[in-house]
Amino acid sequence: MLFINGCSNVESNHLNVATEVLIQDTDCFGDEVHPVAESIAEDYSHFTDYDEVMVWYCNGAEFNDILNGLLTEEMTGTDTEELLRRVADGESWNDIWITLDIIEE
């Protein structure tokens, strides 16, 4: 088992985002507010909140993937968590965007 960087007491097998059992510990980063997660939550408050961003992060999603997911949700209505699962399963953003007709092949 590996521990996720920045998330105390959270174990990861690098597939947590792709599994049905997601870590729901919204305090996994500790007592301090993570500035990047806070900024994302503020910018996309109509889709998410700080706790949800941290759950995604502590389940292994990178912040750039979270941003791509939220932007894609804003454009297509496709749920960010579904998109993050696809990325965790190995799908690239280009492939996702092609299937959602955001970009052409």
Secondary structure, DSSP 8 states (H G I E B T S, - for coil): -EE-TT-TT-EE-S-GGGSS-----TTTT-SS--HHHHHHHHHTTTT--HHHHHHHHHTT--HHHHHHHHHHHHHH---HHHHHHHHHTT--HHHHHHHTTSS--
